[in-house]
Amino acid sequence: MPQEYKLLLKHADADGYSNDLECYERHGGYAALHQALAIAPAGDTTPQAHVRKRVLDSGLRGRGGAGFSCGLKWSFVRHPNPKPVYLICNADESEPGTFKDRQIIYKDPHQLLEGMIISCWANHVNLAYIYIRGEFTEGAKILNTALAEAHAKGYLGKDILGSGHDLEIHVHRGAGAYICGEETGLIESLEGKRAYPRIKPPYFPAALGLYMCPTIVNNVETLCNVKHIVEIGAEEFAKLGTPNNTGTRLVSLSGDVKNPGYFEIETGKVTLGELIHHENFGGGLREGRTLQAVIPGGSSSKVLKAGETFKLGETEIALLDVPYDFDTLMKIGTMSGSGAIIVIDDSRDIVECLANLAEFYAHESCGQCTPCREGSLWMSKAL
């Protein structure tokens, strides 16, 4: 029977759990940080390199959209580096249909901070930022409170926990622009400039990021997973999910289902149909309605029509039997993106739905590139 597997949300959704440091420590919080700092050098391998390899071996992929290997992304940063290395947590959750990262920020902010601190220590980062969506005013307050608590306990500041490593983390509120969810646009905004995405190459963040220095950009969910990889080990983490799609995924389910909300699943162990219809998840469509379409990975992913079938090698698979993972969705021509599933039933005018999305993109286009600046506006007008 398909069901949730709570790793990141194990405590956050529990009765009586609060988002303060005392409660977090009572539930084993910051044990992974202590564990990481206690790793002894092994030959030429530093403790930091050991953690970076553990993240790479775990198979953790970015949870913000593209699903790129987190460990591989980290490996692009050279150590030692003549320039300062920065880390940015992308908490600019702006993709229509996505509301899972904010659950961690509001309910379990110290889990994010612990993941960030471990990541910063492993990558020799002394200054990090949390770039949070401007509309999340309460979330920014919660994070600043959590940072103050972490400072008071010695998890941040000079010589954290006697490790010899200095670290400061700052919260930076955006102004609500969708384009700031793109990592180089976010970096431009953080530098105080208009959020125009940079050309890649040469401006890959790992080489030329914040202030033209090496920069690691990961989203909230990705960084939280780092804590658990250190805690349970790469091998145990890789047992969750499916090969090349390891760990758990936070899914935002919205639209025409009886039970919209956020769920945590083992990646690839639950199908789209189960997420929509099973009582443990969406609970099915409203009475008397039939499925018309599904947007599987946020509004920028391809819309899938009900009744579609797809060829996976020699096998033909129906839409509702598609496993919810990175690779399968890419093979059928769409993506899991930010983990936002929007369900559309037959009561909706699909053209009106698409017109609504087109209007959003026409409004949110940063205007840097002609096809998007002009094309999104004409698409909106045409629809």
C-alpha positions in Angstrom: 0.0 0.0 0.0 1.5 3.4 -1.0 2.2 5.6 2.0 4.3 8.5 3.1 7.8 8.0 4.2 8.7 10.9 6.5 12.4 11.7 6.8 12.5 15.5 6.6 9.1 15.9 8.1 9.5 13.2 10.7 9.3 15.7 13.6 7.9 18.8 11.9 4.4 17.3 11.5 4.4 15.6 14.9 1.9 16.7 17.6 3.6 19.0 20.1 6.6 19.8 18.0 7.7 23.5 18.0 10.2 25.3 15.9 12.5 26.5 18.7 16.1 25.2 19.4 15.2 23.5 22.6 12.6 21.3 21.0 14.9 20.6 18.0 17.8 19.4 20.2 15.4 17.3 22.3 14.6 15.4 19.1 18.2 14.8 18.2 18.9 18.1 16.5 22.5 19.1 15.7 23.7 15.6 16.4 24.6 15.3 12.7 26.7 18.5 13.0 28.6 17.1 16.0 29.0 13.8 14.1 30.5 15.6 11.1 32.9 17.7 13.2 34.1 14.6 14.9 35.2 12.8 11.7 38.9 12.2 11.8 41.3 12.7 8.8 42.0 9.5 6.9 45.3 9.7 5.1 45.1 12.5 2.5 41.3 12.7 3.0 40.2 15.6 5.1 37.0 15.4 7.2 35.4 18.0 4.9 36.3 15.9 1.8 34.8 12.9 3.5 31.4 14.6 4.0 31.5 15.9 0.4 32.1 12.3 -0.9 29.4 11.0 1.4 26.9 13.4 -0.2 28.1 12.4 -3.7 27.9 8.7 -2.9 24.3 9.1 -1.5 23.0 10.0 -5.0 21.3 13.2 -3.6 19.9 15.2 -6.5 18.8 18.9 -6.3 15.2 19.2 -5.2 14.6 22.7 -6.7 14.0 21.8 -10.3 16.6 20.3 -12.6 17.5 17.3 -10.3 21.3 17.8 -10.8 23.6 15.8 -8.5 24.3 17.8 -5.4 27.6 16.2 -4.7 28.7 16.7 -8.3 27.7 20.4 -8.0 29.8 20.7 -4.9 32.8 19.1 -6.7 33.0 21.9 -9.2 34.3 24.2 -6.4 38.1 23.9 -6.1 39.6 23.4 -2.6 41.7 25.1 -1.4 40.5 28.2 -3.2 42.2 31.5 -3.5 38.8 33.3 -3.3 36.2 33.1 -0.6 33.5 30.4 -1.2 29.9 31.3 -0.6 26.8 29.2 -0.1 23.3 30.4 -0.8 20.1 28.6 0.2 17.5 29.3 -2.4 14.3 29.7 -0.4 12.6 31.8 -3.1 9.8 29.4 -3.6 7.8 31.1 -6.4 6.9 28.3 -8.8 3.0 28.2 -9.0 1.8 25.1 -7.2 4.8 24.8 -5.0 4.5 25.1 -1.2 6.7 22.5 0.4 9.9 24.4 1.3 8.0 26.9 3.4 6.7 24.0 5.5 10.3 23.3 6.7 11.0 27.0 7.2 7.9 27.5 9.3 7.9 24.3 11.2 11.5 23.1 11.5 13.9 25.9 10.7 16.8 24.4 12.6 16.8 21.4 10.4 17.6 23.7 7.5 20.2 25.6 9.5 21.9 22.3 10.5 22.0 21.2 6.9 23.5 24.5 5.9 26.1 24.6 8.6 27.3 21.1 7.7 27.4 22.0 4.0 29.3 25.2 4.8 31.8 23.4 6.9 32.3 20.7 4.3 32.9 23.3 1.5 35.0 25.8 3.6 32.3 28.5 3.5 32.5 31.3 6.1 29.6 33.4 4.9 26.2 32.0 3.7 22.8 33.5 2.8 19.2 32.4 2.9 17.5 34.1 0.0 13.8 33.9 1.0 10.8 35.0 -1.1 9.7 38.5 -0.1 6.1 37.4 0.6 7.4 35.1 3.4 7.6 37.8 6.0 6.8 35.4 8.8 9.2 32.8 7.5 12.0 35.4 7.5 11.2 36.2 11.1 11.3 32.6 12.1 14.6 32.1 10.4 16.1 35.1 12.1 14.9 33.9 15.5 16.5 30.4 14.7 19.7 32.1 13.7 19.9 34.0 17.0 19.3 30.8 18.9 22.0 29.0 17.0 24.4 31.8 17.6 23.7 31.8 21.3 24.5 28.0 21.4 27.7 28.3 19.5 26.5 26.6 16.3 27.2 29.9 14.4 29.8 32.6 14.8 33.5 32.3 15.6 35.0 28.9 16.0 31.8 26.9 15.9 31.7 24.2 18.5 35.5 24.5 18.9 36.1 23.3 15.3 38.2 26.3 14.3 35.6 27.1 11.6 33.9 30.5 11.5 30.5 30.9 10.0 27.8 33.6 9.6 24.4 33.1 7.9 22.2 36.0 6.9 18.6 36.1 5.8 18.0 38.2 2.7 14.4 38.9 1.6 13.6 39.1 -2.1 11.0 41.4 -3.6 8.7 38.8 -5.1 10.2 38.4 -8.5 9.7 34.9 -10.0 13.0 35.1 -11.9 15.0 35.2 -8.6 14.3 31.5 -8.3 16.9 31.0 -11.1 20.2 30.7 -9.3 22.2 33.3 -11.3 19.2 35.8 -11.3 19.1 35.2 -7.5 22.9 36.0 -7.2 22.4 39.2 -9.3 19.6 40.3 -6.9 21.6 39.4 -3.8 24.4 41.7 -5.2 21.8 44.5 -5.4 21.3 44.5 -9.1 18.4 43.7 -11.4 17.7 40.0 -11.4 18.9 39.2 -15.0 20.1 35.6 -15.2 23.8 35.3 -16.3 25.1 33.6 -19.4 26.4 30.1 -18.7 29.2 29.6 -19.7 31.2 31.4 -18.4 29.1 32.4 -15.3 28.7 29.1 -13.6 28.2 29.9 -9.9 30.8 27.3 -8.9 33.4 29.4 -10.6 31.9 32.9 -11.0 29.1 33.3 -8.5 28.4 35.9 -5.8 30.9 38.8 -6.2 32.6 36.7 -8.9 33.6 34.1 -6.3 32.8 30.4 -6.2 29.3 29.9 -5.0 27.1 26.9 -4.1 23.4 27.4 -4.6 21.0 24.7 -3.2 17.4 24.9 -2.3 15.8 24.3 1.2 14.9 20.6 0.7 18.3 19.7 -0.7 20.2 21.2 2.2 18.0 19.5 4.7 18.9 16.2 3.2 22.6 16.8 3.8 22.0 16.5 7.6 20.3 13.1 7.2 23.0 11.8 4.9 25.6 12.6 7.5 23.4 11.1 10.2 22.4 7.7 8.6 25.2 7.4 6.0 25.3 7.5 2.2 24.5 3.8 1.8 21.4 3.9 4.0 20.2 7.1 2.3 20.7 5.5 -1.1 18.4 2.6 0.0 15.5 5.0 0.1 13.8 5.6 -3.3 15.0 3.9 -6.4 18.4 3.7 -8.2 19.5 7.1 -9.4 16.5 8.6 -7.7 17.5 8.2 -4.1 16.0 9.6 -0.9 12.6 11.1 -0.3 10.7 13.9 -2.2 8.4 16.5 -0.8 5.4 16.8 -3.1 3.0 19.7 -3.3 -0.4 18.4 -4.5 -3.0 20.9 -5.5 -6.0 21.4 -7.8 -9.1 19.3 -8.2 -8.4 16.6 -5.5 -10.3 15.9 -2.3 -7.2 16.2 -0.1 -4.7 18.8 -1.4 -1.6 19.3 0.6 2.1 18.4 0.9 3.4 14.8 1.2 6.8 13.1 1.6 7.4 10.0 -0.4 10.3 7.7 -1.4 11.4 8.9 -4.8 10.0 6.7 -7.5 8.1 4.4 -5.1 4.7 6.1 -5.7 3.0 6.6 -9.0 1.2 9.7 -10.2 -2.1 7.8 -10.0 -1.5 6.9 -6.4 -0.6 10.5 -5.5 -3.9 11.7 -7.0 -6.3 8.9 -6.1 -5.0 7.0 -3.0 -6.6 7.9 0.3 -3.2 8.4 1.9 -2.5 11.2 -0.6 -5.0 13.2 -2.8 -8.0 11.0 -2.1 -9.3 11.1 -5.6 -11.2 13.7 -7.6 -14.4 15.4 -6.6 -17.6 13.4 -7.0 -18.7 12.9 -10.5 -15.6 14.4 -12.1 -13.0 12.8 -14.4 -9.4 13.7 -14.9 -8.5 16.0 -17.7 -4.8 16.8 -17.2 -1.9 16.8 -14.8 0.9 19.3 -14.4 3.5 17.1 -12.7 6.3 19.4 -11.7 5.2 23.0 -11.3 3.8 25.3 -13.9 6.9 25.3 -16.1 6.6 21.5 -16.7 4.8 20.0 -19.7 1.1 19.4 -19.2 0.1 15.7 -19.4 -3.3 14.8 -20.8 -5.5 12.1 -19.1 -5.4 8.9 -21.0 -2.0 9.5 -22.5 0.3 6.5 -22.8 4.1 6.6 -23.0 6.8 4.3 -24.4 9.5 3.4 -21.9 11.8 1.1 -23.8 9.7 -1.8 -24.9 7.0 -1.0 -22.3 4.0 1.1 -22.8 2.9 2.9 -19.6 -0.3 4.8 -18.8 -0.1 8.3 -17.3 -1.4 7.2 -13.9 1.2 4.4 -13.7 4.1 6.7 -14.2 6.5 6.5 -11.1 7.1 9.9 -9.6 10.8 10.3 -10.0 13.3 12.5 -11.9 14.2 10.1 -14.7 10.9 8.6 -15.7 9.2 12.0 -16.0 12.1 13.3 -18.2 11.8 10.2 -20.4 8.2 10.9 -21.1 8.9 14.5 -22.0 8.2 16.4 -18.9 9.9 16.8 -15.5 9.3 16.6 -11.7 10.7 20.1 -11.3 9.9 21.6 -8.0 7.7 18.6 -6.9 4.4 20.5 -7.5 1.5 18.4 -8.9 -1.5 20.3 -10.2 -4.6 18.2 -11.0 -7.1 19.5 -13.5 -10.5 17.8 -13.8 -13.2 18.0 -16.6 -14.9 21.0 -14.9 -12.1 23.3 -16.0 -11.6 25.0 -19.3 -8.1 23.9 -20.2 -7.6 26.9 -22.5 -8.5 29.2 -19.6 -6.0 27.3 -17.3 -3.2 27.7 -19.8 -4.1 31.4 -20.4 -3.8 31.9 -16.7 -0.3 30.3 -16.7 0.7 32.3 -19.8 -0.4 35.5 -18.1 1.8 34.7 -15.1 4.9 34.1 -17.3 4.2 37.3 -19.4 4.0 39.3 -16.1 7.1 37.6 -14.6 9.4 37.7 -17.6 12.6 39.6 -16.6 12.7 41.0 -20.1 16.4 40.2 -20.8 15.8 37.8 -23.7 13.6 38.6 -26.7 11.9 35.2 -27.2 10.6 35.2 -23.6 10.0 39.0 -23.4 8.0 39.1 -26.6 6.8 35.5 -26.9 5.3 35.1 -23.4 3.2 38.3 -24.0 2.0 37.1 -27.4 1.2 33.7 -26.0 -0.9 35.3 -23.3 -2.7 37.5 -25.8 -3.3 34.5 -28.2 -4.8 32.4 -25.4 
